[in-house]
Amino acid sequence: MNRSFFVIGGAALIAAAGLVYGAGRLAMPFQHPDRFVWHSRAELVSDLENGKLVRQTLILGDSQSMSGLRPDLFGPEYGKVYNLGLPSAQPEALLSLLPALEKQRPSLIIVNISPYSLYRTEVYNAFLGYYRSEFIGLHWPNPLRRPYLYGESAGEALGTVFAGLKLYHANSALRNMATDESFSLMVSPGPFPGLGYAKPSGKSLSTPPDVWKKLQGLKSKNELLGQILAATQGFWTWRDFRMPPTSCHSEELRPLPATVVFKERPEAMQAWKDFLRQATQYSDRVVVVSIPFSPAWHETVDRILPSSKLSQSVHSIVDEIPGGIEYIAGPTD
């Protein structure tokens, strides 16, 4: 009797997990484009790690790398080039790429160190959401080695573990719909969707046709993004859903918020050092770059985080790496 109960219970649990995973997969096209990029990159990393995909030059880093380094401009001597830049990426994400780098042994690794990956800002929280739902679900990093990635509470840790079921895909799709003014549902983050009223609370919910229209719009946008990433070998000008022109000149420079706060994050400095030390063992050449920001950066954030301090932070990382790391600083460095 007890044995039958456990067998039935186990089968039901497996079936429920399968349904949740399937729902997450179906919801993937309807989520935020940044999360769509993370999911696409996670699948690509698996292909690199399994040897299904081979690249001689890999571009790593955050959205600065993704939007600032174009594989099509590299000469034939660099072999096949792919841009693996991730929106809001922190060095902890790069540590999860090490098994793929060990398998690939690329001739050249180019990695951008952005101030957003050195200090704690609101970008760090966005990274945690993407990382937990995509890369931890894929690689399951040891929580004893990097416990802060699993959250500061039991609920966050549980949500991180459940990320492997891909329920976050369904959750993020609902959250993305909630940003529309005509859809006044708010979905709380976590392993399970929570519903409540968002501002403006007085507005009624969208009618089914409105919701369907928005869902189709999200799907079309992410399908286009998938085409862009495939055509450009991973390059994407953030939040621009047009095929990039042949010219590298940007017609529009978006200013950064003047209220951004950069807090010290020692574990980021250590993660960068750990990544670069191991990356030099898996590649003939590792080049660290500091991609310059637009003039808007120097008009706002540069007053809060001077370029000289940023330069010192990068040098303190690069100078500790034995075996030769090339560092190409920005023109203002």
Secondary structure, 3 states (H helix, E strand, C coil): CHHHHHHHHHHHHHHHHHHHHHHHHHHHHHCCHHHHHHHHHHHHHHHHHHCCCCCCEEEECCHHHHHHCCHHHCCHHHCCEEECCCCCCCHHHHHCCHHHHHHHCCCEEEEECCHHHCEECHHHHHHHHHHHHHHHHHHCCCCCCCHHHHCCCHHHHHHHHHHHHCHHHHHHHHHHHHCCCCCCEEEECCCCCEEEECCCCCCCCCCHHHHHHHHHHHHHHHHHHHHHHHHCCCCCCCCCCCCCCCCCCCCCCCCCCCCCCCEECHHHHHHHHHHHHHHHHHCCEEEEECCCCCHHHHHCHHHCCCHHHHHHHHHHHHCCCCCCCEEECCCCC
